[in-house]
Amino acid sequence: MKNFLLFLLIVVVLGSCVNKNSFSNGNAVISGAGATFPYPYYNIVFRNYMRQHQGVIVNYGAIGSGGGIRSLRDLSVDFGASDAFLTPKELESMKSDIIHIATCMGGVVMAYKLSGVDSLRLTGELIGDIFMGNITRWNDARIAHENPHAALPDLEITPVYRSDGSGTTFNFSEYLSDVSPKWNREMGKGKALKWNAGIAAKGNPGVAGIVQQTEGAIGYIGSEYALTLKLPTAKLKNKAGNYVNATLETISSAANINLPDDMRATLTNSADENAYPISLFTWILVYKNQQYGNRTEKDARDLVDLLTYMLSPEGQQVAAQINYAPLSEQALAITRKLVSEIHYGDKMLSANISDEVSLTADQATID
């Protein structure tokens, strides 16, 4: 997995070069671009899909949610990917109606490197003050109050944040805006912010790499990166007052809400007593009407077939195998209905999901 992460770093650097025709050799090509958060899952589930469907290539550029949205708007990819649902303004800027296809759930964790401290507890207010530059040393009295049994060093804190437009940043800042009036007033929420402290890094892998190499660093990253690299992560105080780690169970607990029909839902700061407070869906974004530009009906059917596989039991099993939380039954039911609404002109494209699955859960490999 460490070799895989090194490969991932290279992909993120080169990911902006998304070309639907690259390396096609006459094969059908499905191209996408966007969020780095789900890339480990997408890399494997796309590969498994291609094993089943010889003659189809899925290219994905992990360039950040903002880049994925722009690429879909520019019609340079078949799908975008984002960890934040589109705002009304963003929806208006697109060529036509957009559908949000939830693919899995995850968490944004506070990864840190602090020798001698293997268990750290933080609140949203503390995190906000760290990233606004108001708390600058690890032995600050407010951090010590939450960690009475930890040997906190007199060491400068190095916050690490995303340099690129990012759904991970959106979810992180949305949570802080909810729990910290000061953050909401001074920083707000968004895919890109004007930071008061720290150093920037590109993508989840970039933030994870700097934290891993920098004593005293803390950064927000996708939970799967921290688990893969075995980085310590802080327990966060949730809305019910409990300190929880990001696990498949606590992330799934955050989804115990009534979901909207368009799946544009936030899971941050869930009231469930077991919920991890910075949990999220990640989405693939597609045009509801696939008849645009030079797209053929076969292009559209290939895309729907890929989405159908990702929502199958085997596609969701891959997510669970690499530390993403699979979609709940409620989320799957709503998302499958959204896929069934994708059309090419006046032709509906949806297939029966059960007919599209040929792998068993045991065959959904991640090697």
Residue pairs with C-beta under 8 A, 6 or more apart in sequence:
1 228
2 228
2 229
4 40
4 228
5 205
5 208
5 225
5 228
5 229
8 39
8 40
8 43
8 62
8 205
9 205
9 206
9 209
11 39
11 61
11 62
12 36
12 39
12 62
12 63
12 202
12 203
12 205
12 206
13 202
14 61
15 33
15 60
15 61
15 62
15 63
16 61
16 63
16 67
17 61
18 31
18 32
18 33
18 59
18 60
18 61
18 63
18 71
18 76
18 77
19 31
19 59
20 29
20 31
20 59
20 76
20 77
20 78
21 29
22 29
22 59
23 57
23 59
24 57
27 55
27 56
27 57
28 55
28 56
28 57
28 298
28 299
28 302
29 56
29 57
29 58
29 59
30 56
30 57
30 58
30 59
30 78
30 79
30 299
30 302
30 303
30 306
31 58
31 59
31 60
31 76
31 77
31 78
31 79
32 42
32 58
32 59
32 60
32 61
32 68
32 77
32 78
32 79
32 80
32 81
32 284
33 60
33 61
33 62
33 63
33 67
33 68
33 71
33 72
33 76
33 77
33 80
33 81
34 61
34 62
34 63
34 64
34 65
34 67
34 68
34 69
34 71
34 72
34 80
34 81
34 82
34 285
35 62
35 64
35 65
35 68
35 81
35 82
35 83
35 166
35 167
35 168
35 282
36 62
36 63
36 64
36 166
36 168
36 203
36 204
36 205
36 222
37 83
37 106
37 167
37 168
37 204
37 222
37 282
38 81
38 83
38 103
38 104
38 106
38 222
38 282
38 324
39 60
39 62
39 204
40 224
40 225
40 228
40 322
41 103
41 104
41 224
41 318
41 319
41 322
41 324
42 60
42 62
42 81
42 103
43 60
44 318
44 322
44 366
45 309
45 310
45 315
45 318
45 319
46 58
46 60
46 306
48 314
48 315
48 318
48 359
48 364
48 365
49 56
49 58
49 306
49 309
49 310
49 315
50 56
50 57
50 58
52 309
52 358
52 359
53 305
56 302
56 306
58 306
60 81
61 67
61 71
61 77
62 203
63 71
63 164
64 162
64 164
64 165
64 166
64 167
64 202
64 203
65 81
65 82
65 83
65 84
65 165
65 166
65 167
65 168
65 170
65 191
66 164
66 165
66 166
66 191
66 192
67 164
67 165
68 77
68 80
68 81
68 82
68 285
69 80
69 82
69 86
69 90
69 285
71 77
71 80
72 79
72 80
72 94
72 98
72 285
72 286
72 287
73 93
73 94
73 95
75 95
75 292
75 293
78 286
78 295
78 299
78 303
79 284
79 285
79 286
79 303
80 284
80 285
80 286
81 282
81 283
81 284
81 285
82 167
82 282
82 283
82 285
83 166
83 167
83 168
83 170
83 171
83 280
83 281
83 282
83 283
84 167
84 170
84 171
84 174
84 191
85 100
85 263
85 264
85 265
85 266
85 281
85 283
86 94
86 98
86 100
86 264
86 285
91 98
94 287
95 287
95 292
96 287
96 288
96 289
96 292
97 287
97 288
97 289
98 285
98 286
98 287
98 288
99 262
99 285
99 286
99 287
99 288
99 338
99 339
99 341
99 342
100 262
100 263
100 264
100 283
100 284
100 285
100 338
101 263
101 283
101 284
101 285
101 286
101 307
101 310
101 311
101 335
101 338
101 339
102 263
102 281
102 282
102 283
102 327
102 331
102 334
102 335
103 282
103 283
103 284
103 310
103 311
103 319
103 327
104 281
104 282
104 316
104 319
104 324
104 325
104 326
104 327
105 251
105 252
105 254
105 255
105 267
105 279
105 280
105 281
105 282
105 324
105 325
105 326
105 327
105 331
106 222
106 223
106 224
106 251
106 279
106 280
106 282
106 324
106 325
107 222
107 223
107 246
107 250
107 251
107 276
107 278
107 279
107 280
108 168
108 171
108 172
108 175
108 220
108 221
108 222
108 223
108 278
108 280
109 220
109 221
109 222
109 223
109 226
109 233
109 234
109 246
109 278
110 120
110 122
110 127
110 218
110 219
110 220
110 233
110 234
110 236
111 207
111 208
111 211
111 218
111 219
111 220
111 221
111 225
111 226
111 231
111 232
111 233
112 120
112 211
112 217
112 218
112 219
112 231
112 232
112 233
112 234
113 211
113 212
113 213
113 214
113 215
113 216
113 217
113 231
113 232
114 120
114 138
114 152
114 153
114 155
114 215
114 216
114 232
115 153
115 215
116 151
116 153
117 138
117 147
117 150
117 151
117 152
117 153
117 232
118 232
119 147
119 150
119 232
119 235
120 147
120 150
120 232
120 234
120 235
121 146
121 147
121 234
121 235
121 236
121 237
121 243
122 143
122 146
122 234
122 235
122 236
122 237
123 146
123 179
123 236
123 237
124 175
124 176
124 178
124 179
124 180
124 236
124 237
124 269
124 277
125 179
125 180
125 182
126 135
126 142
126 143
126 146
127 176
127 236
128 176
128 179
128 180
128 182
128 183
128 187
129 135
129 142
129 180
129 182
130 157
130 159
130 197
130 218
131 159
131 161
131 176
131 187
131 195
131 196
131 197
131 198
132 182
132 183
132 186
132 187
132 196
132 197
133 159
133 196
133 197
133 198
135 142
135 143
135 157
136 156
136 157
136 197
137 154
137 155
137 156
137 157
138 152
138 153
138 154
138 155
138 156
138 157
138 216
139 152
139 153
139 154
139 155
143 152
144 150
144 152
146 237
153 216
155 215
155 216
156 216
157 216
157 217
157 218
158 198
158 199
158 214
158 216
158 217
158 218
159 195
159 197
159 198
159 199
159 217
159 218
159 219
160 198
160 199
160 200
160 201
160 207
160 210
160 211
160 214
160 217
160 218
160 219
161 169
161 193
161 195
161 198
161 199
161 200
161 201
161 207
161 219
161 220
162 168
162 169
162 192
162 200
162 201
162 202
162 203
162 206
162 207
162 220
163 200
163 201
163 202
163 206
164 192
164 202
164 203
165 191
165 192
166 191
166 192
166 203
167 191
167 280
167 282
168 204
168 220
168 221
168 222
169 190
169 191
169 192
169 193
169 220
170 189
170 190
170 191
171 266
171 268
171 278
171 280
172 220
172 278
173 183
173 187
173 188
173 189
173 190
173 193
174 189
174 266
174 268
175 268
175 269
175 277
175 278
176 183
176 184
176 187
176 189
177 183
177 184
177 187
177 188
177 189
178 184
178 268
178 269
179 269
179 277
186 196
187 193
187 194
187 196
199 210
201 207
201 209
201 210
201 219
204 221
204 222
204 225
205 225
207 219
207 220
207 221
208 219
208 221
208 225
208 226
208 229
208 231
210 217
210 219
211 217
211 218
211 219
211 221
211 231
212 229
212 231
218 234
220 278
221 231
223 233
223 246
223 251
223 323
224 322
224 323
224 324
225 231
226 233
226 246
227 323
228 323
233 245
233 246
235 243
235 244
235 245
236 243
236 244
236 276
236 277
236 278
237 243
237 277
238 244
238 269
238 270
238 273
238 275
238 276
238 277
239 269
239 270
239 271
239 275
239 277
240 271
240 272
240 273
240 275
242 273
242 274
244 250
244 274
244 275
244 276
244 277
245 276
246 276
246 278
246 279
247 276
248 320
248 323
248 324
248 325
249 274
250 274
250 275
250 276
250 279
251 275
251 276
251 279
251 325
252 325
252 328
253 270
253 272
253 274
253 275
253 276
254 267
254 268
254 270
254 272
254 275
254 276
254 277
254 279
255 267
255 270
255 279
255 281
255 325
255 328
255 330
255 331
256 270
256 272
256 275
257 265
257 267
257 270
259 265
259 330
259 331
259 334
261 334
261 337
262 338
263 281
263 283
263 331
263 334
263 335
263 338
265 281
266 280
267 275
267 279
267 280
267 281
268 277
268 278
268 279
268 280
269 277
270 277
270 279
279 325
281 331
284 307
284 310
286 303
286 307
286 342
288 341
288 342
288 343
289 343
289 344
289 345
290 297
290 299
290 300
290 303
290 342
290 343
290 344
290 349
291 297
291 300
291 343
291 344
291 345
295 344
297 344
297 347
297 349
300 342
300 344
300 349
301 344
301 349
303 342
304 339
304 342
304 349
304 350
304 351
305 351
305 356
307 339
307 342
308 339
308 350
308 351
308 353
308 356
309 315
309 356
309 357
310 316
311 327
311 332
311 335
311 336
311 339
311 353
312 353
312 354
312 356
312 357
313 357
313 361
314 357
314 359
314 360
314 361
314 363
314 364
315 364
316 326
316 327
316 332
317 326
317 361
317 364
318 364
318 366
319 325
319 326
320 326
321 364
321 366
322 366
327 335
336 353
339 350
340 348
340 350
341 350
342 348
342 349
342 350
343 349
